[in-house]
């Protein structure tokens, strides 16, 4: 009887020991997951490096993205644009941005080489590798690839800008897919010691941008002519977001046709109405550049209404005010999108 009890006790102790052993094995994984920024996750197309943790994360459904594929050569203060030995690839699609922290003895080169091998193994073509670009050596800090984006992070937003620029690496890659090509931009930097100001740990950081090229889903509600008339009567103006232009250009995109048709209906319904067509921009670029751009966009709308819809040009006056009348903050992409608009104001 006692032998059987001792046997049962021994079995129970063995089982309890196995449970604790399994928990001990799982603990590092749980800890690693807990270290990630809440709500953040790896992109399904790309693994993370070793035990690195996500310290920054954000996504956007549709953005314009300039992908570096050549040496960074400088910054144009007039247009606030980055200059390269050859123009960057202008991409449009969804953007996932992830910042990884690999604390410890990891170097920026080790991170870059690991990602490069992983991307190649996944069928990506390497478009640019700064470690193989002799011309890049003269630029100690060419971290310019960052596109404006308010990323959620538990580190300093400047953790990449303030790192040791001599160990900064840049890599870009492309993979062709039937459902839309995918691009990856990688920046790795190195911190030689912990820094309380920038909330950085000794080790290396990787900024991984995954851009999935796809057409934008047109989701703008066209303001009808009667709604325009009501807005003008109530507030003295109407703001329109359905008139679209390419970045830094004044050519009206075909998707703008419904909005132009409604403006024409408004003017035909009230022959006595004369309008100022006012172009507005965000604050990206210099004031002089945006002032000229906003005026040219307004002129393009006037030309379309008179040339394609039979509205007399004498009833319309084109004006541009650049970024002088924002309706939202210019510090976020959402705010800048609201500031890019065309307004109709009675003359």
N, C-alpha and C positions, 0 to 999 in steps of 0.2 A: 504493500500500500504506500509506504513512505517512498519506495523507489519510484513508483508511478508518479507521485506528487513532485519528487525532485525532477523527474523527466519532463513533466509538464512545466514546472518552473523554469527549467533550463530552456525549453522550447520558447516560452514566453519571453525570457530575457534575450534570446537570439532574435526573435521577431522584432522586439522593441529596438534592439541594437541595429537591425537592418533598416528600420524606419528612420532612426537618427542618421544612419549612414547615407541613406538616400536624400534626406533633407540637407545634409551637409554638401552632397554633390550638387544639389539644385541651388544652393544658396548663392554662388557666384552669378548664376544666370539671372536669378531674381534681382540681385543687387544691380547687375548691369542694366536690366530693364528699368529698374527704379531710377537709375541715373538719367535716363532720357527725359527730355523736356516733355511735360504732360501734353498729350495729344499728338506728339510727333511720331513718325514711323519711317522706316526705310522705303525708298522707292522700289517697287517690285522688279524693276529692270536692273537694279544694281545693289550688290551686297555692301556691307560696311567693313571697315578694316578692324580685324581682331576684336578687342574688347572696347573699342572706342564708343563714346556715348554721344547722343544727339543733344547739342546745346543751343541750336537755333533751327527754326523750322517755319516755313510758310509756303502757301500755294496760291496761284492765280489761274483762273480759267483761260484767260486770253491776254497776252502781252506782246509787245514788240521787243525783240531781244537782238542785240548786236553781238555776234559770237566772234571772238578774236581768233584769227588764223595766221597772224603774222606778227612781226616785231612791233611793240608799242613804241611810238616815236615822239609823243608829246600830247599836249592838251591845248585846244583852241579856246581861249578865254572869251572870244567874241560869240561863238555859237555854242560854247560849253559842250563841245564834243571831243571825243578822244580820237587821236590820229594814229594810224598804223601804216606799216610799210605797204600793205595792200588792204583795200577796204574789208571790214568785217562782214560776215554773212548776216544779212538782215532777215531774221526769222520772226514768224508769228505763230503763236500757239499757246498751249498751257505750260506753266512754269512751276516746277517744284524745287525749292531751295532748302538744302539741308546743311547745317554746320555740324561737323563732327569734331570731338575733342579726343585725342589719343595721348593721354597723360603718360609721363614716364620717360623712357629712353628713345621713344620714337622720333625720327627726324622727318622734315618735310620731304626730303628725297625718298625716304622709305615709303611714305604715304603715296607719293606720286607714282613710284614704280609699281606698287601693289595695285593701284587703280588702273594704271596703264595695262598691266598684264590681265587684269580682270576684264577690262573693256575689250581688249583684243580677243580674249577667249570667248566673249559674248558676241563676237562678230562685228564689233565696231571698227571703223577706220580711224586711225589717229590723224587728225588734221593739223595739229600744232603741238609741239613740245618745247617749252622754253629752255629745257636743259640741253637741247640739241641746236639751239639758235645762238650762234656766236655774237650776232648783233645785239642780242638782248643783254649782254653782260654790262654794257655801258649804262643801262638803266637799273640802278639799284632798287628802285621801287616802281614797278609798273603794274600795280594792283588795279589798274583802271577798269578791268572788265565788269566790275559790279554795276548792274543796272539798278535804278532807284527802286527800293522795296523796303517797307517797314517790316522787318522780320521779327518774329517772336523769339526772344532769346533770354537765357539766364546768365549770359556773359555780357561784357561791354559790347556795344555795337561796333566799336573801333578795334576789336580784338585782332582783326586781320590787318588793318591799316597800321597799327602801332607795333606789329611784330618785327622781328629781325628781317629787314628787307633783303639782305644778302642771301637768305635761305628761302626766299619766296619762289614758288614754281607755278607755272601755268600750263594747262593741257586742255585740248578740246578734241572731241571725237564725234563721229557720225555713224549711224546705223540706218540702212534703208529698210523700210517696211511697207507692205502693201497698204496698211491702214494709215500710213503717214510716217515720214522719217522722224527719227529721234536723235537729238544732239545732247552731248554732255560737256559742260564747262567745269573744269576743276582748278581750284586755287589751293595750294598748300603753303602754310607758313610755319615758322618754328619759334617757340619761346624757350629761352635757355634757362629761365627760372620762374618761379611763381611770381605773380604781380597782382597785388591787391587792388590797385587802381583800375586795371583793365580786366580784373576778375579772371585772369588766365592762369593756367597750370603749366608747369614745366612739361614740355613735350611738343606735339605738333597738332595743327588744326587743318581741317579740310573743308572747303566750301564747295559743295557739289550742287550744280544747277542742272536739272534735267528738263530739256525743252522738247515737247512733243508737238511737231508741226501739224496744224490743222486749221481749217477755215473757221472764222468767227461765226457763231450762231447769231444771226441778226435778230435782236430781241427788243429793238426800240419800238415804242408805241408811237405811231404817226399822229401828230396833233392835227385834228381836222380843222377845216377853215372856220367853222362856227365857233370852235373852241379858241382859235386864235383871236377872233373878233371879241369874244368875251374877255379874254385876258388883257387885250389892248384897252378895252373899255374900263376894266377894273383897276389895272395897274399901270397903264400907259405903255406897256410893252409885252412881248411874248418871246420867251427863250425857246429855241429849237435845237434839238440834239440829233435830228435825223438827217442833217446835211453833213456828209462825211468827206474827209480829205485824208490823203496819205500823209505820213509824218513829214513835217517841214515843207509840205507842198500845198499848192492852191488849186490843184485839179480836183474837180468834184467827182466823187466815186459814183458808179451806176446805181448803188443802193440808195442814193439820195432822191431818186425820182419821185417816190410817193410824197415826200415832204415838199418838194418843189411844186408838184401838182396842186397840193392844198394851198400853198401860198398864192398860186395863180388863181385858184377858185376864190380866195379871199378878196383879191384885188378886182376880179371881174364882177363879184357880187356888189362891190362898192366902188363905182368908177371915180368917186371924189377922193378916195383914199390915196395918199402919197406916203411913202415910207423911207425911213433911213434903214438900210441893211447894215448891221453892225457886227463885225467879226471880233471874236474874243479868243485869246489863247491862254495857256497856262504859263508858268514862269520859267519853263525850261528854255534856255537860250537867252541871249542878250535882249534888252528892251528894244533897241533899234531894230534888231532882226524880227522880233515878234510884232512890232508895230507895222512893219512892212508886210509881214506874212498875213496878219489879220486884215489889212486893207485889201491885199490881193485876193483873199478868200471871199471877202464881201463883194468885190468887183466880179468875181467868178459867178456868184449867185445872181447878181444883177444881169450879167451877160446871158446866163442860162434862162432867166425869166423873160427877158426881152427877145432873145434869139430863138428859143424853143417853145415858148408859151404865149407869145404875142402880146406881152405886157410892154407898154411904152416905156422906154428908158427914162423919159422925163419925169416919171412918177417915182423913180427910185434913186436914192443917193447912197453910194457905198462909203462906209467908214470903217476904220479899224482902231481899236483901243488897246491892242496887245493884252497885257495882263493887269490893266489898271482897275478893272471892276470884277474881282473874283466873287463868286457866290459860295465858295468852299475853300478849305485850306489847300495850299499847293504842296504840302509836305507828304501827301499820300497819293497813290495812283488814282484812287477813287475820287479824291478831291480835284485833282488835275483834270480828270475826265469831265467833271461837272463844269469846270471853268472853260473848257473848249466848247464853244457854242456859237450860234448865230442868233442875234436878236433882231426883231422887227420893232421899230419905234415910229409912231406917227410923225410926219414932217410938218 
